[in-house]
Amino acid sequence: SPPKVEVPETPTMPEEEAIAETPMSESERQIQLALVVGNYAAAVEACMADGRMADALLLASIGGEDLWHKVQKAFMKREPKPYMKVVKALMDKDLASLVKDRSLARWRETLAMLCTYAPRAQWAELAEALAAKLAAGKQTVAATLCYICAGNADRAAQMWVASYKGTDSRRTVTLLQSIMEKALVMIKATGSRSTSPNLSEVVNEYVELLVSQGQMAVAMKYLCMLPGEDTPATA
């Protein structure tokens, strides 16, 4: 008869130990239940209700664009820090609100932010808005700089003229020449094809002074450098 084969007994496995769970608060339980079913909005609401803004932002980042923006705005309302206004303007792509709301004392920072963040198509409009606000606040030098940045030779010339009006009743050739030279540089840089009204006024007065001093050739030279020869004021 064939030899008897002994089959080894299957060892008895020890009973599995239960995995201990970390105790959860009621709010944490609600958050977890919402995540189990993929309800990011409910999870975020539970986080915010419990003051867990960092958790809410993290969950919102994977819960869709609408939820992300909603939580961002809620966070900024709860954190009323001064720089949050800047962050909100950048998020909303509303740089005009920075120009409108920021203090004139911080105009340099505002201009720097426009240089950094303004789209090319909006740059001139925003810089001019800041310049107009500064001009209304009687900050002539700052307003002039912003008009130069915006490439607005006409308004810059107006500010240059206003800067010495009232300080000297007589417009000297030196002062007018200084304005002319700066305005011509701006015109060449911006590629302007016409002479603006404010600049035309300066040109006429400067040319008259030159002619009265017998400097006809110099007067003609400046006239030929100006664009828009058919402009009535410079014709």
GIKA-V663951 format. One record per residue. N is the residue number from 0. PSI is psi in radians with two decimals (NA if undefined). Layout:
{{N PSI} {N PSI}}
This chain:
{{0 2.54} {1 2.59} {2 2.56} {3 2.18} {4 2.17} {5 2.16} {6 2.13} {7 2.48} {8 2.46} {9 2.14} {10 2.50} {11 2.13} {12 2.42} {13 2.60} {14 2.28} {15 2.38} {16 2.42} {17 2.36} {18 2.15} {19 2.27} {20 2.51} {21 2.26} {22 2.45} {23 2.57} {24 2.98} {25 -0.72} {26 -0.68} {27 -0.65} {28 -0.72} {29 -0.70} {30 -0.78} {31 -0.73} {32 -0.69} {33 -0.65} {34 -0.59} {35 -0.68} {36 0.15} {37 0.40} {38 1.44} {39 -0.65} {40 -0.78} {41 -0.67} {42 -0.72} {43 -0.75} {44 -0.72} {45 -0.67} {46 -0.81} {47 -0.65} {48 -0.49} {49 0.13} {50 0.33} {51 1.21} {52 -0.63} {53 -0.75} {54 -0.70} {55 -0.75} {56 -0.71} {57 -0.80} {58 -0.67} {59 -0.50} {60 -0.36} {61 0.13} {62 0.17} {63 2.74} {64 -0.74} {65 -0.80} {66 -0.68} {67 -0.84} {68 -0.64} {69 -0.78} {70 -0.63} {71 -0.81} {72 -0.71} {73 -0.69} {74 -0.75} {75 -0.55} {76 -0.60} {77 -0.30} {78 1.33} {79 1.00} {80 2.61} {81 -0.71} {82 -0.21} {83 -0.47} {84 -0.65} {85 -0.77} {86 -0.75} {87 -0.75} {88 -0.67} {89 -0.70} {90 -0.75} {91 -0.05} {92 0.78} {93 1.20} {94 -0.38} {95 -0.54} {96 -0.55} {97 -0.79} {98 -0.70} {99 -0.72} {100 -0.45} {101 2.61} {102 2.55} {103 -0.46} {104 -0.35} {105 0.50} {106 -0.54} {107 -0.75} {108 -0.72} {109 -0.78} {110 -0.71} {111 -0.69} {112 -0.62} {113 -0.71} {114 -0.63} {115 -0.72} {116 -0.33} {117 2.29} {118 2.66} {119 -0.70} {120 -0.40} {121 -0.12} {122 -0.93} {123 -0.75} {124 -0.76} {125 -0.71} {126 -0.67} {127 -0.65} {128 -0.72} {129 -0.70} {130 -0.75} {131 -0.68} {132 -0.72} {133 -0.70} {134 -0.70} {135 -0.47} {136 0.21} {137 0.42} {138 1.36} {139 -0.81} {140 -0.79} {141 -0.71} {142 -0.71} {143 -0.77} {144 -0.73} {145 -0.64} {146 -0.65} {147 -0.79} {148 -0.61} {149 -0.18} {150 0.40} {151 1.57} {152 -0.61} {153 -0.90} {154 -0.58} {155 -0.75} {156 -0.68} {157 -0.71} {158 -0.65} {159 -0.74} {160 -0.76} {161 -0.46} {162 -0.46} {163 -0.01} {164 2.37} {165 -0.32} {166 -0.39} {167 2.12} {168 -0.23} {169 2.15} {170 1.92} {171 2.81} {172 -0.66} {173 -0.79} {174 -0.79} {175 -0.65} {176 -0.67} {177 -0.76} {178 -0.75} {179 -0.83} {180 -0.77} {181 -0.72} {182 -0.69} {183 -0.67} {184 -0.75} {185 -0.73} {186 -0.76} {187 -0.69} {188 -0.64} {189 -0.19} {190 0.51} {191 2.49} {192 0.16} {193 2.75} {194 2.17} {195 2.80} {196 -0.82} {197 -0.70} {198 -0.63} {199 -0.67} {200 -0.76} {201 -0.75} {202 -0.83} {203 -0.77} {204 -0.68} {205 -0.78} {206 -0.72} {207 -0.72} {208 -0.72} {209 -0.76} {210 -0.69} {211 -0.38} {212 0.18} {213 0.28} {214 1.06} {215 -0.73} {216 -0.71} {217 -0.70} {218 -0.77} {219 -0.61} {220 -0.77} {221 -0.67} {222 -0.68} {223 -0.39} {224 -0.28} {225 2.49} {226 2.94} {227 1.08} {228 -0.36} {229 0.12} {230 2.20} {231 -0.70} {232 -0.37} {233 0.05} {234 NA}}
